[in-house]
Amino acid sequence: MKKVVNESGIEIKPLYRPEDVCDSKNPIGEPGEYPFTRGIHSLMYRERPWTMRQYAGFGQPKETNERFHYLIKNGQTGLNVAFDLPTQVGLDSDHEMAFGEVGRVGMAVDTLRDFEVAFEGIDLEKITVSLTINGSAAILIAMYFAMAEKRGYDLKKLRGTAQNDILKEFIGRGTWIFPVQESIRLVGDTIEYCSKEAPLYSPVSVCGYHIRESGANPIQEMACGFAIAKAYVDEALRRGLGIDEFASRLSFNFDIFGNLFEQVSKFRAGRRLWAKIVKESYGAKDPRSMWMRMIAGGGGGGLTIEQPENNIVRGAYYALISALSGTQTMALCSYDEAYTIPSEKAARISLRTMQILIEEMGLCDTVDPLGGSYYVETLTNQMEEKMVEFMQEIDQMGGIVKAVSEGKIQDFVSRQAYENLKRLHSGEARKVGVNCYQVDEEEASVEFHPFNEKAFEEQVSQLREIKEERDHRAVERALQEISRVAASGENVMPALMKAVKEYATVGEMTQSLERILGRYQEPTLFDESSKERISCPF
């Protein structure tokens, strides 16, 4: 009989029985009750369906605003904002290194004016907004808050999320700016500021997602995410905040592609483990502090360039997994994301997929419908055990911050990605349309989103106009204050808020911080002359 082992390294039995589930250390519990294995709310989707939040943003803010209104008109209940690469790394649109990238993979943002245009006509009380930004997150959060205040919203009541997970950037994406410790300090500044000024806002969404997309398996994705979350918690506690003052506003962004049962069990195990960590390691009293609030809905890494229409089917299963896993927000990838920024048609298909699950498929009828399955419960227990083991491996490296600073996590994730690719090329890992059930080369039926040079020129022209119109002395004072505060160790958020309101640019504020904090230099572990290699624990 053929041996079956899932991606997490767990051998799958051909049949599961009641005795496989018995584990007094890991009670299943009830939905809405500690340890939240079956969901963080007692009625889950029976009370309210998941938030549908599509990833959107491209070109100039006015184009992004049009896409936002299109998605809301079609039933989207939350916005997930994409920013272009220059904005992500703290460059203005007129910087020489920004040429060719302005507005290409997301919305270009230079000043507060861009936020004012992008969110014009959108009710920020009815539509919650997620900002997918990291290296320059503190600046973009300040812009969002300043825009909201200018429109009359009370920050004490404002809801929303910023990704703002810089540690995963060092591991999985690369849009870092400042050194590791200084970057964590800025994350701490946003947590501290929001705990006092915007208590309903989620200043961090910890992203195992990108670590998984970079090569980690499902166990490592969750374990790294929790280790990173602990680093931010420790930073907030170091500042004197109590765990119950901020933990309820931490959130998570996790990936979905691969085996359905493995993914569902991953989230059930993760919910239970995070609750235990926050309660037992940090002494939280408020049950909401123990919630693993998450956004999940499909990983672009699971999509294929080959036979792109197959991605519509994959996306439907990702959405099903997400619903069965008990996510709070679903951000389903679109079938053309392996090629380009999602077209309106592709985004609508993804939105309709989520709506069909709600309206036609009965996914909101009952809580944790796979709960009690001998297979799922056994796999949940096994995956939690392996998550704990991997977190212990990270601790043996000196902790996640040290391991990231030295490039150790990056090294094993990269090596694992290479091994994954070899398995795909050899056919050991099967991918429909890629290495099995292939067809003759055919033209891709997707709508491409080319670089818009005219939009780039308009963005630069508008930036120059703003620079001419603003109060230059006030801007210079605000920028100097950012540097002073950064040097003093004070929280930089109030200074950033002032600079944003004077229409200082993303690039100017980044430079003011960089003068004090410095810039990150990535360690190299792939020197051919070196014989030392970091082995992957699994």
NULUMVEX-872265 format. One line per field, with one value per residue (C-alpha): x, y, z; residue number from 0. Coordinates in steps of 0.05 Angstrom, whole numbers, plus 5000, padded with zeros to 4 digits. Example, Ala and Ser with C-alpha at 12.3 -4.5 7.8 and 13.67 -1.06 7.14 Angstrom:
<sites>
c1 <- (5246, 5273) .
c2 <- (4910, 4979) .
c3 <- (5156, 5143) .
num <- (0, 1) .
</sites>
This chain:
<sites>
c1 <- (5000, 5027, 5050, 5016, 5050, 5021, 5062, 5070, 5106, 5049, 5035, 4962, 4927, 4877, 4824, 4813, 4775, 4751, 4814, 4858, 4825, 4833, 4878, 4862, 4914, 4876, 4801, 4759, 4715, 4657, 4656, 4667, 4700, 4772, 4814, 4772, 4789, 4720, 4718, 4725, 4650, 4594, 4550, 4604, 4573, 4503, 4506, 4546, 4582, 4655, 4678, 4693, 4755, 4787, 4859, 4854, 4893, 4932, 4956, 4935, 4889, 4831, 4835, 4838, 4778, 4738, 4757, 4737, 4669, 4660, 4675, 4630, 4574, 4581, 4575, 4645, 4643, 4716, 4774, 4844, 4890, 4949, 5006, 5058, 5130, 5159, 5107, 5123, 5198, 5189, 5204, 5165, 5138, 5189, 5249, 5295, 5289, 5213, 5211, 5173, 5143, 5096, 5025, 5046, 5028, 4986, 4965, 5018, 5018, 5061, 5022, 4958, 4925, 4929, 4891, 4839, 4826, 4829, 4776, 4730, 4657, 4673, 4640, 4696, 4645, 4610, 4671, 4732, 4798, 4861, 4926, 4974, 5038, 5098, 5165, 5130, 5070, 5076, 5073, 5014, 4976, 4987, 4960, 4898, 4884, 4896, 4849, 4796, 4802, 4798, 4732, 4704, 4713, 4730, 4795, 4769, 4714, 4753, 4761, 4810, 4876, 4947, 4990, 5052, 5088, 5160, 5192, 5158, 5185, 5256, 5236, 5187, 5179, 5237, 5203, 5242, 5273, 5303, 5345, 5309, 5309, 5292, 5236, 5207, 5210, 5166, 5116, 5116, 5103, 5041, 5015, 5026, 4995, 4934, 4922, 4912, 4886, 4852, 4834, 4788, 4841, 4885, 4956, 4987, 4966, 5019, 5031, 5048, 5019, 5082, 5127, 5086, 5087, 5163, 5172, 5150, 5103, 5036, 5066, 5124, 5077, 5036, 5096, 5135, 5072, 5063, 5137, 5133, 5070, 5105, 5162, 5112, 5076, 5142, 5158, 5091, 5098, 5168, 5135, 5091, 5026, 4985, 4970, 4895, 4906, 4926, 4925, 4852, 4871, 4927, 4906, 4935, 4939, 4948, 4953, 4908, 4929, 4940, 4905, 4836, 4838, 4909, 4890, 4827, 4865, 4921, 4874, 4837, 4904, 4930, 4870, 4879, 4954, 4951, 4898, 4943, 5003, 4967, 4934, 4989, 5052, 5026, 4972, 4915, 4848, 4803, 4781, 4784, 4859, 4864, 4827, 4866, 4829, 4849, 4843, 4849, 4822, 4872, 4946, 4971, 5027, 4976, 4954, 4985, 5003, 4985, 4911, 4891, 4817, 4834, 4850, 4776, 4764, 4824, 4798, 4730, 4763, 4807, 4744, 4711, 4772, 4772, 4699, 4707, 4768, 4729, 4762, 4736, 4755, 4762, 4807, 4801, 4855, 4831, 4845, 4890, 4936, 4990, 4995, 4975, 4935, 4864, 4817, 4747, 4719, 4767, 4754, 4679, 4685, 4723, 4672, 4614, 4649, 4648, 4576, 4554, 4583, 4541, 4477, 4474, 4521, 4501, 4569, 4536, 4486, 4526, 4592, 4654, 4619, 4681, 4687, 4683, 4713, 4761, 4809, 4805, 4809, 4869, 4904, 4888, 4924, 4983, 4992, 4990, 5045, 5088, 5077, 5102, 5162, 5181, 5172, 5221, 5269, 5264, 5277, 5340, 5364, 5360, 5289, 5255, 5287, 5358, 5344, 5316, 5373, 5424, 5386, 5374, 5299, 5308, 5360, 5319, 5255, 5294, 5325, 5257, 5228, 5282, 5266, 5191, 5208, 5250, 5191, 5146, 5194, 5204, 5130, 5134, 5088, 5029, 5001, 4944, 4961, 5033, 5063, 5001, 4940, 4977, 4952, 4987, 5009, 4950, 4942, 4924, 4853, 4869, 4868, 4937, 4948, 5007, 5048, 5012, 5065, 5013, 4987, 5058, 5070, 5005, 5024, 5091, 5060, 5009, 5065, 5103, 5041, 5031, 5104, 5096, 5030, 5047, 5080, 5153, 5175, 5121, 5142, 5215, 5199, 5155, 5210, 5262, 5215, 5210, 5286, 5289, 5236, 5268, 5335, 5303, 5269, 5200, 5140, 5145, 5070, 5051, 5107, 5087, 5015, 5038, 5082, 5027, 4979, 5030, 5032, 5102, 5116, 5127, 5198, 5214, 5188, 5224, 5290, 5279, 5273, 5329, 5379, 5371, 5350, 5395, 5380, 5378, 5434, 5413, 5460, 5485, 5486, 5495, 5569, 5596, 5660, 5622, 5611, 5565, 5491, 5431, 5390, 5314, 5285, 5232) .
c2 <- (5000, 5068, 5112, 5181, 5240, 5310, 5373, 5383, 5316, 5279, 5208, 5199, 5134, 5102, 5103, 5141, 5116, 5145, 5121, 5163, 5227, 5214, 5269, 5297, 5353, 5381, 5387, 5407, 5454, 5495, 5552, 5619, 5587, 5577, 5548, 5568, 5506, 5509, 5584, 5649, 5665, 5620, 5626, 5645, 5656, 5639, 5708, 5745, 5720, 5733, 5800, 5798, 5838, 5837, 5860, 5922, 5983, 6005, 6067, 6134, 6142, 6163, 6096, 6058, 6098, 6076, 6003, 6010, 6036, 5981, 5926, 5958, 5963, 5889, 5870, 5874, 5889, 5910, 5940, 5911, 5964, 5947, 5998, 6003, 5983, 6054, 6068, 6002, 6019, 6093, 6126, 6183, 6175, 6225, 6186, 6159, 6089, 6092, 6098, 6041, 6019, 6076, 6048, 5981, 5932, 5977, 6048, 6103, 6145, 6206, 6252, 6257, 6284, 6214, 6184, 6238, 6221, 6145, 6143, 6198, 6177, 6116, 6110, 6088, 6067, 6018, 5994, 5973, 5984, 5941, 5974, 5923, 5960, 5943, 5981, 6048, 6026, 6078, 6133, 6104, 6091, 6164, 6184, 6141, 6170, 6242, 6231, 6202, 6260, 6310, 6278, 6282, 6210, 6197, 6156, 6125, 6091, 6078, 6006, 5977, 5941, 5953, 5894, 5925, 5858, 5876, 5812, 5771, 5822, 5802, 5729, 5729, 5793, 5842, 5909, 5927, 5996, 6001, 5950, 5894, 5922, 5993, 5965, 5928, 5993, 6026, 5969, 5979, 6053, 6039, 5988, 6036, 6096, 6057, 6028, 6099, 6139, 6087, 6028, 5993, 5995, 5934, 5961, 5894, 5835, 5781, 5746, 5673, 5679, 5707, 5658, 5600, 5631, 5635, 5561, 5543, 5486, 5496, 5479, 5528, 5582, 5581, 5572, 5629, 5673, 5660, 5670, 5737, 5756, 5741, 5788, 5845, 5828, 5829, 5897, 5925, 5896, 5926, 5994, 5982, 5963, 5907, 5846, 5859, 5931, 5912, 5836, 5836, 5882, 5837, 5798, 5746, 5736, 5663, 5626, 5574, 5526, 5452, 5395, 5414, 5374, 5395, 5469, 5464, 5427, 5478, 5534, 5496, 5477, 5547, 5578, 5532, 5542, 5618, 5620, 5578, 5622, 5687, 5658, 5614, 5652, 5723, 5717, 5748, 5751, 5778, 5722, 5770, 5775, 5701, 5703, 5686, 5735, 5721, 5738, 5679, 5662, 5636, 5639, 5665, 5613, 5559, 5591, 5572, 5609, 5545, 5536, 5599, 5582, 5524, 5578, 5594, 5523, 5528, 5594, 5563, 5508, 5560, 5598, 5533, 5517, 5588, 5583, 5513, 5540, 5596, 5658, 5727, 5758, 5725, 5756, 5708, 5711, 5722, 5673, 5720, 5739, 5692, 5741, 5810, 5857, 5828, 5852, 5875, 5810, 5766, 5805, 5798, 5723, 5717, 5761, 5720, 5656, 5679, 5703, 5635, 5600, 5646, 5646, 5578, 5527, 5529, 5549, 5596, 5546, 5514, 5525, 5483, 5432, 5387, 5386, 5315, 5283, 5230, 5250, 5325, 5322, 5275, 5319, 5381, 5351, 5328, 5395, 5433, 5387, 5401, 5476, 5474, 5434, 5484, 5543, 5508, 5502, 5577, 5589, 5547, 5594, 5650, 5671, 5697, 5766, 5739, 5684, 5735, 5785, 5731, 5706, 5636, 5634, 5664, 5611, 5549, 5578, 5592, 5523, 5491, 5531, 5502, 5431, 5444, 5467, 5404, 5361, 5398, 5391, 5317, 5303, 5280, 5338, 5337, 5402, 5399, 5433, 5441, 5371, 5329, 5336, 5385, 5412, 5442, 5513, 5560, 5635, 5659, 5685, 5739, 5815, 5844, 5908, 5943, 5999, 6065, 6118, 6173, 6158, 6159, 6228, 6254, 6227, 6262, 6326, 6327, 6313, 6374, 6417, 6396, 6411, 6481, 6495, 6472, 6512, 6495, 6520, 6480, 6418, 6427, 6436, 6374, 6332, 6356, 6337, 6266, 6259, 6289, 6242, 6182, 6200, 6210, 6143, 6175, 6148, 6174, 6170, 6240, 6271, 6232, 6254, 6327, 6318, 6282, 6340, 6388, 6345, 6319, 6262, 6188, 6195, 6256, 6224, 6159, 6197, 6234, 6167, 6135, 6189, 6164, 6091, 6072, 6023, 5947, 5907, 5836, 5781, 5732, 5658, 5631, 5643, 5587, 5585, 5571, 5498, 5516, 5508, 5518, 5453, 5455, 5425, 5387) .
c3 <- (5000, 4981, 5038, 5040, 5075, 5073, 5061, 5136, 5142, 5175, 5151, 5134, 5154, 5107, 5162, 5227, 5287, 5354, 5390, 5344, 5370, 5445, 5472, 5541, 5531, 5472, 5486, 5427, 5469, 5445, 5394, 5427, 5488, 5506, 5472, 5411, 5369, 5336, 5326, 5364, 5364, 5390, 5328, 5277, 5207, 5232, 5265, 5212, 5149, 5138, 5112, 5038, 5024, 4955, 4944, 4899, 4878, 4817, 4780, 4808, 4869, 4824, 4786, 4852, 4878, 4817, 4829, 4903, 4884, 4832, 4884, 4937, 4886, 4872, 4945, 4975, 5049, 5061, 5023, 5020, 4991, 4946, 4942, 4887, 4900, 4908, 4963, 4997, 5002, 5019, 4952, 4920, 4850, 4823, 4851, 4796, 4824, 4820, 4744, 4712, 4778, 4795, 4799, 4769, 4824, 4868, 4882, 4881, 4945, 4956, 5002, 5042, 4979, 4948, 5007, 5002, 4929, 4938, 4993, 4967, 4974, 5016, 5085, 5131, 5184, 5138, 5098, 5138, 5104, 5106, 5086, 5056, 5074, 5117, 5112, 5108, 5149, 5205, 5152, 5115, 5180, 5197, 5129, 5137, 5206, 5182, 5123, 5169, 5219, 5162, 5141, 5211, 5236, 5309, 5313, 5377, 5336, 5272, 5251, 5202, 5195, 5174, 5153, 5186, 5196, 5181, 5205, 5151, 5100, 5118, 5109, 5051, 5010, 5017, 5021, 5084, 5095, 5165, 5204, 5241, 5312, 5289, 5246, 5306, 5345, 5293, 5297, 5372, 5362, 5321, 5372, 5429, 5392, 5370, 5439, 5464, 5404, 5359, 5405, 5354, 5298, 5286, 5277, 5259, 5217, 5227, 5161, 5158, 5088, 5055, 5092, 5064, 4994, 5000, 5013, 5084, 5095, 5133, 5201, 5192, 5166, 5230, 5277, 5246, 5249, 5323, 5337, 5301, 5338, 5404, 5385, 5375, 5439, 5477, 5447, 5469, 5539, 5544, 5536, 5596, 5561, 5591, 5548, 5550, 5528, 5457, 5444, 5421, 5363, 5336, 5275, 5228, 5153, 5133, 5067, 5035, 4981, 4981, 5017, 5042, 5107, 5123, 5115, 5157, 5212, 5209, 5227, 5281, 5313, 5305, 5339, 5399, 5404, 5400, 5455, 5499, 5485, 5503, 5565, 5593, 5571, 5578, 5630, 5590, 5625, 5570, 5523, 5464, 5475, 5461, 5395, 5332, 5287, 5216, 5143, 5096, 5028, 4979, 4963, 4897, 4903, 4888, 4823, 4756, 4692, 4654, 4639, 4680, 4680, 4727, 4778, 4782, 4807, 4854, 4881, 4896, 4937, 4973, 4992, 5016, 5059, 5087, 5107, 5137, 5176, 5210, 5182, 5200, 5133, 5066, 5013, 4954, 4901, 4829, 4773, 4734, 4792, 4765, 4707, 4728, 4772, 4776, 4722, 4740, 4712, 4752, 4816, 4806, 4796, 4862, 4897, 4869, 4891, 4963, 4957, 4928, 4989, 5034, 4994, 4962, 4993, 5067, 5094, 5144, 5171, 5226, 5264, 5249, 5204, 5202, 5278, 5306, 5244, 5269, 5214, 5223, 5299, 5297, 5246, 5287, 5347, 5306, 5273, 5339, 5366, 5305, 5310, 5382, 5360, 5306, 5353, 5399, 5341, 5331, 5405, 5399, 5344, 5394, 5379, 5316, 5317, 5323, 5271, 5222, 5235, 5220, 5158, 5186, 5174, 5105, 5089, 5106, 5073, 5009, 5009, 5021, 4963, 4919, 4942, 4929, 4858, 4846, 4868, 4821, 4762, 4776, 4781, 4853, 4871, 4823, 4795, 4746, 4681, 4701, 4704, 4692, 4648, 4605, 4538, 4478, 4490, 4486, 4489, 4559, 4563, 4613, 4610, 4622, 4661, 4627, 4658, 4645, 4630, 4623, 4693, 4719, 4688, 4718, 4787, 4784, 4759, 4816, 4866, 4840, 4847, 4919, 4935, 4906, 4942, 5012, 5068, 5059, 5127, 5163, 5124, 5141, 5215, 5214, 5181, 5231, 5287, 5259, 5261, 5331, 5358, 5324, 5357, 5426, 5428, 5434, 5396, 5324, 5308, 5333, 5293, 5231, 5239, 5240, 5179, 5140, 5153, 5125, 5062, 5072, 5024, 5038, 5012, 5055, 5119, 5104, 5094, 5160, 5196, 5157, 5178, 5249, 5243, 5185, 5128, 5130, 5097, 5081, 5106, 5053, 5071, 5001, 4993, 4950, 4990, 5054, 5073, 5132, 5117, 5161, 5160, 5158, 5222, 5182) .
num <- (0, 1, 2, 3, 4, 5, 6, 7, 8, 9, 10, 11, 12, 13, 14, 15, 16, 17, 18, 19, 20, 21, 22, 23, 24, 25, 26, 27, 28, 29, 30, 31, 32, 33, 34, 35, 36, 37, 38, 39, 40, 41, 42, 43, 44, 45, 46, 47, 48, 49, 50, 51, 52, 53, 54, 55, 56, 57, 58, 59, 60, 61, 62, 63, 64, 65, 66, 67, 68, 69, 70, 71, 72, 73, 74, 75, 76, 77, 78, 79, 80, 81, 82, 83, 84, 85, 86, 87, 88, 89, 90, 91, 92, 93, 94, 95, 96, 97, 98, 99, 100, 101, 102, 103, 104, 105, 106, 107, 108, 109, 110, 111, 112, 113, 114, 115, 116, 117, 118, 119, 120, 121, 122, 123, 124, 125, 126, 127, 128, 129, 130, 131, 132, 133, 134, 135, 136, 137, 138, 139, 140, 141, 142, 143, 144, 145, 146, 147, 148, 149, 150, 151, 152, 153, 154, 155, 156, 157, 158, 159, 160, 161, 162, 163, 164, 165, 166, 167, 168, 169, 170, 171, 172, 173, 174, 175, 176, 177, 178, 179, 180, 181, 182, 183, 184, 185, 186, 187, 188, 189, 190, 191, 192, 193, 194, 195, 196, 197, 198, 199, 200, 201, 202, 203, 204, 205, 206, 207, 208, 209, 210, 211, 212, 213, 214, 215, 216, 217, 218, 219, 220, 221, 222, 223, 224, 225, 226, 227, 228, 229, 230, 231, 232, 233, 234, 235, 236, 237, 238, 239, 240, 241, 242, 243, 244, 245, 246, 247, 248, 249, 250, 251, 252, 253, 254, 255, 256, 257, 258, 259, 260, 261, 262, 263, 264, 265, 266, 267, 268, 269, 270, 271, 272, 273, 274, 275, 276, 277, 278, 279, 280, 281, 282, 283, 284, 285, 286, 287, 288, 289, 290, 291, 292, 293, 294, 295, 296, 297, 298, 299, 300, 301, 302, 303, 304, 305, 306, 307, 308, 309, 310, 311, 312, 313, 314, 315, 316, 317, 318, 319, 320, 321, 322, 323, 324, 325, 326, 327, 328, 329, 330, 331, 332, 333, 334, 335, 336, 337, 338, 339, 340, 341, 342, 343, 344, 345, 346, 347, 348, 349, 350, 351, 352, 353, 354, 355, 356, 357, 358, 359, 360, 361, 362, 363, 364, 365, 366, 367, 368, 369, 370, 371, 372, 373, 374, 375, 376, 377, 378, 379, 380, 381, 382, 383, 384, 385, 386, 387, 388, 389, 390, 391, 392, 393, 394, 395, 396, 397, 398, 399, 400, 401, 402, 403, 404, 405, 406, 407, 408, 409, 410, 411, 412, 413, 414, 415, 416, 417, 418, 419, 420, 421, 422, 423, 424, 425, 426, 427, 428, 429, 430, 431, 432, 433, 434, 435, 436, 437, 438, 439, 440, 441, 442, 443, 444, 445, 446, 447, 448, 449, 450, 451, 452, 453, 454, 455, 456, 457, 458, 459, 460, 461, 462, 463, 464, 465, 466, 467, 468, 469, 470, 471, 472, 473, 474, 475, 476, 477, 478, 479, 480, 481, 482, 483, 484, 485, 486, 487, 488, 489, 490, 491, 492, 493, 494, 495, 496, 497, 498, 499, 500, 501, 502, 503, 504, 505, 506, 507, 508, 509, 510, 511, 512, 513, 514, 515, 516, 517, 518, 519, 520, 521, 522, 523, 524, 525, 526, 527, 528, 529, 530, 531, 532, 533, 534, 535, 536, 537) .
</sites>
